[in-house]
Amino acid sequence: MKTAGFDARRVEEALFKCLMVCSTAIVVGTLAAILGIVAVRGARHVSLEMLTRPPESGYFLGGGGGIANAILGSLFLAVGATVLSLAVGLPVVLYVNVLIMRRTFTARAVRFTMDLLWGVPSIVYGAFGFVLMMALGLKASLGAAIVTVALLELPIMVRAMDEVVKAVPPAIGEASFSLGATRVETAFRVVARQALPGLATAVLMAFGRGIGDTASVLFTAGFTDAMPASLGRQAATLPIAIWQGLSSPLAEVQGRAYAAALVLTFIVLAASVTAHLLAGFWSRNTVK
């Protein structure tokens, strides 16, 4: 009986080890396949002209020019939305975890609301932004898109930062209170600093989500061949440029779309690497 039980445990262990290896291979293989397809189809279309010049007339019909306007538009949009989302989200997280008790009804209600907002499809945020624009008498513009994408990023950023701040040892806050610091001082100068590596990761994760979203900017940012000039004007974005390029029957234009996708993927990967490096650098000054 002991031998049979021992053999059963070994079989079970081998089975679950095989499942874990296969799951890991699927995840890594999926990433490699995405990067490989985009690189193979788009790399040969990437050029200095494409990266530094706006599109000329008939670009999506095979004309000359590049996607510099979409690159800058996406960067302005994502950076603006991320800063706006951070300005709203960080005080919410610190309020829930420091100024009130973490397990109060208010804290649970805030987390539940953020979970609900996280599950809302991005096209719904785009529709909401469009309705809000119409109600205020506004037109599609970079500013309207920034507000819409900020709403999209907010629940992602808040829930990610919330988990980070909850991991801060309570003794750190108690030590701050014992030295006479107020709750606001403890929240921003002690707890936020202790959680800085994780907060940076949450911010850049939301940035990557915002810069790659199409549905939320489809009705709010518009599209133009011009470089982004102001918050009140339409702005081109990489996701919309990719969508328009892939909708073309011309192979050359589709190749340019894959090249734009490669640029967008590089920006997201750069944000992820930056988050990892910042987290490693700032973690040296935190209490373990």
Secondary structure, 3 states (H helix, E strand, C coil): CHHHHHHHHHHHHHHHHHHHHHHHHHHHHHHHHHHHHHHHHHHHHCCHHHHHCCECCCHHHCCCECCHHHHHHHHHHHHHHHHHHHHHHHHHHHHHHHHCCCCCHHHHHHHHHHHHHHCCCHHHHHHHHHHHHHHHCCCCCHHHHHHHHHHHHHHHHHHHHHHHHHCCCHHHHHHHHHCCCCHHHHHHHHHHHHCHHHHHHHHHHHHHHHHCCCHHHHCCCCCCCCCCCCCCCCCCCHHHHHHHHHCCCCHHHHHHHHHHHHHHHHHHHHHHHHHHHHHHHHHHHCCC
